[in-house]
Amino acid sequence: MCIRDSLRGHILEVLENYEKVLYKQSLDRYIRDYFKARRALGAKDRAVILENVYNLVKQKVYLDVISRKPVDWEERLDTMMSPKFHNNKENKSLPAYVRASCEKELYDLLVSEYAEEKAFNLANVFNEKAPLFLRVNPLKTTRDKLMNKLYRKYNFDLKRCDYSPLGLKFLGKPTENLYDLEEFQDGEFEIQDEASQIISQKVECQPGERVLDYCAGAGGKSLGFAHNLKGTGQIYLHDVRPKILLEAKKRFRRAGIENVQFHSSEVKLQLLINKIDWLILDVPCTGTGTLRRNPDLKWKFSLDFLNQSIALQEKIADQSIRYLKKDGKLVYMTCSILPQENKQIVAKICAKHKMKVKDDTVFQSLPESNEMDGLFLSLIHIS
């Protein structure tokens, strides 16, 4: 594939400048801001830039080994465009973690949990393009109605998801910007991976109940189960980042959900101590189950980063569990495939707070080619 010099310039500019703010901003957010400041770039040019930036970050470990030294982003790009890139993928003299372009510390953890063959397959899946899923809003339409409507109006090639009853999966690339569609603006669907939909649907809250989404972010998980309350009860979204809660407000308004409150501090939440029926802990993590979508997390990965995530997960559990009623349920979620952040944290929560995992409620998906992301869920209650 030949890339125009002007587009090469944008690709290199993005990567050279993003590297300076790597630990301060996500790659996704950085690219969105970059495009916003360069509105003259057309949709096709943006797609080329985005695809190559993501591929370069995904393949960085591999490219750093096979590229000429000294290595910079221009040399990495030239190598990725050359026969050397594909030829060396079968070079067994290179370590497996290099051929799979995975940080060694992360690769060793994968081998420890899943054995060599599975770890190698997972690491290669991290380098693929993530599939695109929609979640239908049952308050506005049905899955079949939306699927037929999107095919009729935009010729979108969609299929029903295998596991999420509200999910649709793209079989081809959409020809329109999904965020600009009337159906999106009207709240008929959200863009959400099938695994995220599944774990949202495992929060089986009932009308009249109180739900606290303690690490809510932009509210994606709560949007997936809010319809269960049928407009009654209350959902409390808490996040320490006020800006991301503004995005959550827009999404809930678009979805037609009104029984929700937004809190960036815990001052008003004090009234909810011992009163919450469902405590949702979608905790910050290493994101190892979503590296196809967030390749900068692979670049940033280290054992120190993992240990910091574990400490934060334990802290969040300790400070939020006071909100739960005696017969309430704690739903622990991550987008990680590492046991250190999943079953080991759950075991610590259960031991420290005299709780136990509800039978048959643990969910773990692993990323596979053209399939859902890797997410974890465990439903815990007081023993």
C-alpha positions as CSV (number, residue, x, y, z in Angstrom):
1,M,0.0,0.0,0.0
2,C,1.4,3.4,-1.0
3,I,0.6,6.3,1.2
4,R,0.7,9.9,0.0
5,D,3.5,12.1,1.4
6,S,0.9,14.4,3.0
7,L,-0.7,11.6,4.8
8,R,2.6,10.1,5.9
9,G,3.3,13.5,7.4
10,H,0.1,13.4,9.4
11,I,0.8,9.8,10.6
12,L,4.3,10.7,11.8
13,E,3.1,13.9,13.4
14,V,0.4,12.1,15.4
15,L,2.8,9.5,16.7
16,E,5.8,11.7,17.4
17,N,3.6,14.2,19.3
18,Y,1.5,11.5,21.1
19,E,4.6,9.8,22.4
20,K,5.3,13.0,24.4
21,V,1.9,12.8,26.2
22,L,1.6,9.0,26.2
23,Y,0.8,8.7,30.0
24,K,-1.4,11.7,30.1
25,Q,-4.0,11.0,27.4
26,S,-5.5,8.1,25.5
27,L,-4.6,7.6,21.8
28,D,-8.2,7.7,20.9
29,R,-8.8,11.0,22.5
30,Y,-5.6,12.5,21.1
31,I,-6.5,11.5,17.5
32,R,-10.0,12.9,18.0
33,D,-8.6,16.3,19.1
34,Y,-6.0,16.1,16.2
35,F,-8.8,15.7,13.6
36,K,-11.0,18.3,15.2
37,A,-8.1,20.8,14.8
38,R,-7.8,19.8,11.1
39,R,-11.3,19.8,9.7
40,A,-10.0,20.1,6.1
41,L,-9.0,16.4,6.3
42,G,-11.6,14.3,4.5
43,A,-13.2,11.1,5.8
44,K,-11.0,8.8,3.6
45,D,-7.8,10.6,4.6
46,R,-8.7,10.3,8.2
47,A,-9.4,6.6,7.8
48,V,-6.0,6.1,6.3
49,I,-4.3,8.1,9.1
50,L,-6.2,6.3,11.8
51,E,-5.6,2.8,10.4
52,N,-1.9,3.3,10.0
53,V,-1.4,5.0,13.4
54,Y,-3.2,2.1,15.1
55,N,-1.3,-0.5,13.2
56,L,2.1,1.1,14.0
57,V,1.3,1.2,17.7
58,K,0.0,-2.4,17.7
59,Q,3.1,-3.6,15.9
60,K,5.6,-1.4,17.8
61,V,7.4,-4.2,19.7
62,Y,7.9,-6.2,16.5
63,L,8.9,-3.2,14.4
64,D,11.5,-2.1,17.0
65,V,13.3,-5.4,16.5
66,I,13.2,-5.8,12.7
67,S,13.6,-2.1,11.7
68,R,17.0,-0.5,10.9
69,K,18.6,1.3,13.8
70,P,18.2,3.9,15.1
71,V,14.5,3.3,15.1
72,D,12.1,6.2,14.8
73,W,8.4,6.4,13.6
74,E,9.5,7.1,10.0
75,E,11.7,4.0,10.0
76,R,8.8,1.9,11.6
77,L,6.4,3.1,8.9
78,D,8.8,2.2,6.1
79,T,9.4,-1.2,7.6
80,M,5.7,-1.9,8.0
81,M,5.2,-1.1,4.3
82,S,8.0,-3.4,3.2
83,P,8.2,-7.2,2.5
84,K,10.4,-7.4,5.6
85,F,7.3,-6.9,7.8
86,H,5.5,-10.0,6.6
87,N,8.6,-12.2,6.0
88,N,9.9,-11.9,9.6
89,K,6.5,-12.9,11.1
90,E,7.5,-16.5,10.4
91,N,11.1,-16.1,11.6
92,K,11.2,-18.6,14.5
93,S,14.6,-17.2,15.6
94,L,12.7,-14.2,16.9
95,P,11.0,-14.7,20.4
96,A,7.3,-15.4,20.3
97,Y,6.5,-12.2,22.1
98,V,8.3,-10.2,19.4
99,R,6.6,-11.9,16.5
100,A,3.3,-11.3,18.3
101,S,4.4,-7.7,19.0
102,C,3.5,-7.9,22.7
103,E,5.3,-6.3,25.6
104,K,7.3,-9.1,27.2
105,E,6.0,-8.6,30.7
106,L,2.4,-8.9,29.5
107,Y,3.2,-11.9,27.3
108,D,4.8,-13.7,30.2
109,L,1.6,-13.1,32.3
110,L,-0.5,-14.5,29.4
111,V,1.7,-17.6,29.1
112,S,1.5,-18.1,32.9
113,E,-2.4,-18.0,32.8
114,Y,-3.2,-19.5,29.4
115,A,-0.1,-21.5,28.3
116,E,2.1,-20.7,25.3
117,E,-0.1,-21.5,22.4
118,K,-3.2,-19.7,23.7
119,A,-1.0,-16.7,24.8
120,F,0.5,-16.4,21.3
121,N,-2.9,-16.5,19.7
122,L,-4.3,-13.9,22.1
123,A,-1.3,-11.6,21.5
124,N,-1.9,-11.8,17.8
125,V,-5.6,-11.1,18.1
126,F,-4.6,-7.9,19.9
127,N,-3.1,-6.7,16.6
128,E,-6.3,-7.2,14.6
129,K,-9.0,-4.8,13.8
130,A,-11.8,-4.9,16.3
131,P,-15.3,-5.8,15.1
132,L,-18.1,-3.2,15.3
133,F,-21.2,-3.9,17.4
134,L,-24.4,-1.9,18.1
135,R,-26.7,-2.2,21.2
136,V,-30.3,-1.6,20.5
137,N,-32.2,0.6,23.0
138,P,-35.4,-1.4,23.8
139,L,-37.1,1.7,25.1
140,K,-37.1,3.1,21.5
141,T,-37.2,0.2,19.1
142,T,-36.5,-3.6,18.6
143,R,-33.5,-5.3,17.3
144,D,-35.2,-6.5,14.1
145,K,-36.8,-3.2,13.4
146,L,-33.5,-1.4,13.7
147,M,-31.6,-3.9,11.7
148,N,-34.2,-3.7,8.8
149,K,-34.3,0.1,9.0
150,L,-30.5,0.5,8.8
151,Y,-30.4,-2.0,5.9
152,R,-33.2,-0.2,4.0
153,K,-31.9,3.3,4.6
154,Y,-28.1,2.9,4.5
155,N,-27.6,-0.6,3.1
156,F,-25.7,-1.7,6.3
157,D,-24.8,-5.4,6.4
158,L,-25.7,-6.5,9.9
159,K,-26.4,-9.7,11.7
160,R,-27.9,-10.5,15.1
161,C,-25.4,-11.1,17.8
162,D,-25.0,-14.7,19.0
163,Y,-25.2,-14.0,22.7
164,S,-26.5,-10.5,23.3
165,P,-30.3,-10.3,22.7
166,L,-29.9,-6.5,22.0
167,G,-26.8,-6.7,19.9
168,L,-26.1,-6.2,16.2
169,K,-22.8,-6.9,14.5
170,F,-21.5,-5.3,11.3
171,L,-20.4,-7.8,8.6
172,G,-19.0,-5.0,6.5
173,K,-17.7,-1.5,7.1
174,P,-20.5,1.1,7.6
175,T,-20.7,3.6,4.7
176,E,-21.9,6.4,7.0
177,N,-20.7,8.1,10.2
178,L,-22.8,6.3,12.8
179,Y,-22.8,9.3,15.2
180,D,-24.4,11.4,12.5
181,L,-27.3,9.1,11.8
182,E,-30.8,10.1,12.8
183,E,-31.3,6.8,14.5
184,F,-28.3,7.4,16.8
185,Q,-29.3,11.0,17.5
186,D,-32.8,9.7,18.5
187,G,-31.3,7.2,20.9
188,E,-32.3,4.0,19.1
189,F,-28.8,2.5,19.5
190,E,-25.4,2.9,21.0
191,I,-22.0,1.6,19.8
192,Q,-21.0,-1.1,22.3
193,D,-19.0,-4.3,22.1
194,E,-21.0,-7.5,22.6
195,A,-19.1,-8.5,25.7
196,S,-20.0,-5.2,27.3
197,Q,-23.6,-5.8,26.4
198,I,-23.5,-9.2,28.0
199,I,-22.1,-8.1,31.3
200,S,-24.5,-5.1,31.4
201,Q,-27.4,-7.5,31.0
202,K,-26.2,-9.6,33.9
203,V,-27.2,-6.7,36.2
204,E,-30.8,-8.0,36.7
205,C,-32.1,-5.0,38.6
206,Q,-35.8,-4.8,39.2
207,P,-38.3,-1.9,39.1
208,G,-38.0,0.3,42.2
209,E,-34.4,-0.7,43.1
210,R,-31.5,1.6,43.6
211,V,-28.3,1.1,41.6
212,L,-25.0,2.8,42.2
213,D,-22.6,2.7,39.2
214,Y,-19.5,3.8,41.2
215,C,-17.0,4.1,38.4
216,A,-19.5,5.0,35.8
217,G,-17.4,6.8,33.2
218,A,-19.7,7.8,30.3
219,G,-22.4,5.4,31.6
220,G,-22.2,2.7,29.0
221,K,-22.8,-0.3,31.3
222,S,-25.7,1.4,33.1
223,L,-27.3,2.3,29.7
224,G,-27.3,-1.4,29.0
225,F,-29.5,-2.4,32.0
226,A,-31.4,0.9,32.8
227,H,-34.5,-0.3,30.9
228,N,-35.0,-3.1,33.5
229,L,-36.1,-0.5,36.0
230,K,-39.0,0.6,33.8
231,G,-38.5,4.2,34.7
232,T,-38.8,3.5,38.5
233,G,-36.1,3.3,41.2
234,Q,-32.9,5.3,40.7
235,I,-29.5,4.9,39.0
236,Y,-26.7,6.9,40.6
237,L,-23.7,7.5,38.3
238,H,-20.6,8.4,40.2
239,D,-17.2,9.3,38.7
240,V,-14.4,11.6,39.9
241,R,-14.2,13.1,36.4
242,P,-16.9,15.7,35.9
243,K,-16.3,16.0,32.1
244,I,-17.0,12.4,31.5
245,L,-20.2,12.6,33.4
246,L,-21.3,15.4,31.1
247,E,-21.0,12.9,28.3
248,A,-23.0,10.4,30.3
249,K,-25.8,13.0,30.8
250,K,-26.0,13.4,27.0
251,R,-26.2,9.7,26.4
252,F,-29.0,9.1,29.0
253,R,-31.0,12.0,27.7
254,R,-30.7,10.7,24.2
255,A,-31.7,7.2,25.4
256,G,-34.9,8.6,27.1
257,I,-33.8,7.6,30.6
258,E,-34.7,10.0,33.4
259,N,-34.4,8.1,36.6
260,V,-30.7,8.8,36.9
261,Q,-28.5,11.1,39.0
262,F,-24.9,12.2,38.3
263,H,-22.3,12.7,41.1
264,S,-18.6,13.7,40.8
265,S,-18.1,13.7,44.5
266,E,-19.4,11.5,47.3
267,V,-20.9,14.3,49.4
268,K,-24.5,13.6,48.4
269,L,-23.9,9.9,48.2
270,Q,-23.5,9.7,51.9
271,L,-27.3,9.5,52.2
272,L,-27.1,6.2,50.3
273,I,-25.0,4.3,52.8
274,N,-26.5,0.8,53.4
275,K,-29.3,1.6,50.9
276,I,-28.0,0.4,47.5
277,D,-29.5,-2.8,46.0
278,W,-26.9,-3.1,43.2
279,L,-23.3,-1.8,43.5
280,I,-21.6,-1.8,40.1
281,L,-17.8,-1.6,40.2
282,D,-16.6,-1.4,36.6
283,V,-13.1,-0.6,37.9
284,P,-10.1,1.0,36.1
285,C,-7.8,-1.7,34.9
286,T,-5.0,-2.5,32.4
287,G,-7.6,-3.0,29.6
288,T,-5.9,-6.2,28.3
289,G,-9.2,-7.4,27.0
290,T,-9.6,-4.4,24.7
291,L,-6.2,-3.9,23.2
292,R,-7.5,-4.1,19.7
293,R,-9.5,-0.9,20.4
294,N,-6.9,0.7,22.7
295,P,-3.4,-0.3,21.5
296,D,-1.8,2.5,23.5
297,L,-2.6,0.4,26.6
298,K,-0.3,-2.3,25.3
299,W,2.4,0.2,24.7
300,K,2.0,1.5,28.3
301,F,1.8,-1.9,30.0
302,S,4.3,-2.7,32.7
303,L,4.2,-4.7,35.9
304,D,4.2,-1.4,37.8
305,F,1.1,-0.3,35.9
306,L,-0.6,-3.7,36.7
307,N,0.3,-3.3,40.4
308,Q,-1.0,0.3,40.5
309,S,-4.3,-0.9,38.9
310,I,-4.6,-3.7,41.5
311,A,-4.1,-1.3,44.4
312,L,-6.7,1.1,43.0
313,Q,-9.2,-1.8,42.5
314,E,-8.8,-2.8,46.1
315,K,-9.2,0.7,47.3
316,I,-12.3,1.3,45.2
317,A,-13.9,-1.8,46.6
318,D,-13.1,-0.9,50.2
319,Q,-14.5,2.6,50.0
320,S,-17.6,1.8,48.0
321,I,-18.9,-1.3,49.7
322,R,-20.5,0.7,52.6
323,Y,-23.3,1.8,50.2
324,L,-24.6,-1.8,49.8
325,K,-27.6,-3.1,51.6
326,K,-27.3,-6.3,53.7
327,D,-29.0,-8.2,50.9
328,G,-27.5,-6.2,48.1
329,K,-25.4,-7.4,45.3
330,L,-21.9,-6.2,44.2
331,V,-21.1,-6.6,40.5
332,Y,-17.3,-6.5,39.9
333,M,-16.3,-5.9,36.3
334,T,-13.2,-5.3,34.3
335,C,-12.1,-5.2,30.7
336,S,-9.0,-7.3,31.6
337,I,-8.1,-10.9,30.9
338,L,-5.5,-11.1,33.7
339,P,-6.5,-13.1,36.9
340,Q,-4.6,-10.6,39.1
341,E,-7.3,-8.1,38.3
342,N,-10.2,-10.4,38.2
343,K,-10.6,-13.6,40.3
344,Q,-7.8,-12.7,42.6
345,I,-9.4,-9.3,43.4
346,V,-12.8,-11.0,43.9
347,A,-11.2,-13.4,46.4
348,K,-9.7,-10.5,48.3
349,I,-13.1,-8.7,48.4
350,C,-14.8,-11.9,49.7
351,A,-12.2,-12.6,52.4
352,K,-12.0,-9.0,53.7
353,H,-15.8,-8.2,53.6
354,K,-17.2,-11.6,54.4
355,M,-18.9,-12.0,51.0
356,K,-19.1,-14.8,48.5
357,V,-19.5,-15.2,44.8
358,K,-23.0,-16.2,43.7
359,D,-23.2,-19.6,42.1
360,D,-22.6,-19.6,38.3
361,T,-22.3,-15.9,37.9
362,V,-18.7,-15.5,36.9
363,F,-18.3,-14.4,33.3
364,Q,-15.0,-14.2,31.3
365,S,-14.7,-13.7,27.6
366,L,-11.4,-13.7,25.7
367,P,-10.8,-11.7,22.5
368,E,-11.0,-13.8,19.4
369,S,-10.7,-12.9,15.7
370,N,-13.7,-10.9,14.6
371,E,-15.5,-11.6,17.9
372,M,-16.2,-9.8,21.2
373,D,-13.6,-8.3,23.6
374,G,-12.2,-9.9,26.7
375,L,-14.3,-8.8,29.8
376,F,-14.8,-10.2,33.3
377,L,-17.7,-10.1,35.7
378,S,-18.4,-11.6,39.1
379,L,-21.6,-11.2,41.1
380,I,-20.9,-11.1,44.8
381,H,-23.1,-10.9,47.9
382,I,-22.8,-10.9,51.6
383,S,-22.4,-14.4,53.0
